[in-house]
Amino acid sequence: MRILVVEDEEPLADAVARGLRREGMAVDVALDGDSGHEKASITRYDVVVLDRDLPGMSGDELCREIVSSGALTRILMLTASGSVDDRVEGLSLGADDYLAKPFAFPELVARVRALARRSTPVTPPVLVAGDVELDPAKRTVTRAGTPIELTRKEFGVLEVLLSAGGSVVSSEELLERVWDENADPFTTTVRVTVMTLRKKLGEPGIIDTVVGSGYRVPAGKIAPE
């Protein structure tokens, strides 16, 4: 899950980013509207957490730009005002949800997760491949009922592969969906993560390598809904 936080209060932006990363999300941060617009233009985000009051391009204008682009990105708008008029105005701009400051962090996480589910094709609440089960909400993975401890990146890779429904997912797409903008695209980080993930999942293996294309969990291994 890839998230962009656009917030000019740097301590708040950093705190939100750290918290969302602890929840297993890949998070980028922009401290003004212009850099937020640039990042949103080149990267496909599931959710943009967007402050309305920004230097440079305003949050309202950035919201309009994202909506008019036709992207599936969902927008959670933040504001210091929680009045009904402000909420209505924010939603009329195309925002998908609205949260007033100060807010409880668990509520922010719940809203981000709910919006992220709407930004991608509908998937089952629990993803299954053979005897492997991944529960995105509970952040758990089991094989034949036995819990498997995965790192956040390993969990993210497995979730993306299972959600693909048998389609091939390239290393570049995995890097974009699971890591943030600080990841080096020329490293072997994706290959190494897939290798350790395979070891933890054990045999028989469920992740195939498609030479020159990427990785997939074949449709025959994914349980039907």
N, C-alpha and C positions, 0 to 999 in steps of 0.2 A: 504494500500500500504506500503510495507516494503522496506526500503532503507538502504544500507550500504555505508557510506562515508569513503574512505581510503585515508587519506591525512596527511602528516607528519607535516605540518604547523598548529599547534594546534589552533591558533586564527582563521585561515581560516576554518578549519574543524568544529570548534564550531559555527562559523557564518553561514556556509552552513547548518549545522544540525538544528540550531534554525529556520532559514528561511524555510526549508522544513517542519519542524514540524508545523509552522504557516499555512502552506498549507494543513495541515491535514494528513501528512505522518508520519509513525512510522520510526524513524531513529536511527541507531546504528553508532558508530564511531570507527575506528581503526587508530592508529597513525603510524603504520608501516606495511610492507608487510606480516610479519609473523602472526601478530594478525589478519590482514585482511583475510588471508588464513584460519585461524582457525575459524573465525566467518562465513565465506562463506561456510565452510565445514559442519557446523552443523545447519545452518538456511537457509531457502529458501527465498532469496531476489528477489524482482521484478527487482530492478536496483542496480548496484554497481557503484558509482561515484568514479573513480579510478585515482589517481595521478600516472604518469609514474615514477617519481623520488622518490623512497621510500627507507628508510633504511631497512636492512634485505632483504627479498624476494622483488625483483624489481616489479614495476607495470606491466612490460611486462610479467614477469614470472607468476605473479598472474593472469593476463588476460588469458594466455595460460591454466593455471590450471582450471579456471572456465569454459572456453570453452570446454576443453577436458573432463570435468566431465559429459557433456551432459545436464547440468541444463538449464532451460529456462530463467535463469537470464540474463538480458541485461546489457551491460557495456558501460558507458559513461566515456571516458578517458579524463583526464585533463593534460595539459602540459604547461610549460612556453614558449614553442615555437609553433608558429602557421604556420610554413612553410609548403608548400605543401608536401615536402618529409616526414616530420614528421607525417602529417595527414595520408598519404598513408601507412606509416610504422605501425602506430597505428591500422588502420583499417585492415591491413593485418594480424595482430596478432589475430584478431577475435573480436575486439571492435566493438560495434554497432554504436557508434557516438563518436565525438571528439570535444573538446572545449578548446580553447586556453585561458590562463590566460593573463591579467585580463579579466573577463567576466561580462556581465550584469546579475544580479540575475534572472530577469524575463525570460531571455533566458534559463538559467539553468533549471528553473522550467518547462518551456514548453518542453524542450528536455527530462527531466526525465519523465514527464507525457506521452509523445509520446512513449518512450521506454517501460514504464510500461504497456501500452495497448498491446504491442507486446509480453509481457512475459506471458500473460494469454489468455485463449480462447476468441474468439471474442464475445463481448457483445454489445447490442444496445447502442447508444449514450446516451439515457435516459432510466433508468430502471423503470419499472412500475409494481405495484402489486395492483390490484383493482383500487382504486382512488388515490393511493399513487404514486407519481412520484419523482424520485431522478435523478438529473443531476450532474454527477461527475465533469464535466468541470466547471460548474458554482457554484458547491458546494451548491446546493439548494435542499430542499425537500418540496413538497407541498402535501396536502390532499384535494381532491375536490377543487383544485385551491387555497386553503388557505396556505400561507407559514408556515412552522414549523421550529422553531429554535432548532437545535440540537448541542450538543457539538461535538468536533472533534471525540471523541471515539464513540459516539452514531451514528454519520454519517458513520464512518468506519464500524461499525458492520452491519448497515443496508445495506451498499453497498456490503459487502461480502456476506450477506445472499441472497440478490437479484441476485447477479452475479452467485450464485451457481445453479440457474435454477431449484429449487425444491429439490435439494439434501440436506442431513443433513450436517450441519457444527458443528464440535465438539467445546467445550469450549477451548480446547487446540489449535485448529487451529485459532479460533478467537483471542486468546491471541497472537499467532504468527503473524497473519496478521495485527492486528490493534495496538498492543502495541509494545514497544521496549524491548531491553534486560534487562532493569531495572525493568520490571514488575515482581511481585512476583507470580509464578505459583500456589502458594498454597492459594491465597486470593480468595475472592468471587467477585472480580472486574468485571468479565464477567457477572455473574448472576445479579449483581446490575445494570450494564449498560443496559442489556437487559430489566430489569424491568422498569427502567426510560424511556427507548426508547418506550416500549409499552404504558406507560402512556401518553407520548407526542403524539404518533400516534393516540391514541383514539380507539373507537370502530367503526365497528367490528375489532377485532384484526387480524393481518396478520401473526404474528410470532407464530409458534407452538413450544412447547417443546417436544422433543422426549426423553423420560426418559432413562437415561443411555447412551445416544448418543450425544445429543446436541440440536441444534435449526434448524428450516427450515421455509421458506416461501413456502407452498405447491404450486406445479406447476399450479394447477387450479386457483390460485390467481394471477399468473404472466401473464401479457398480452403477447400474442404471438407477435413475431417481424413482 
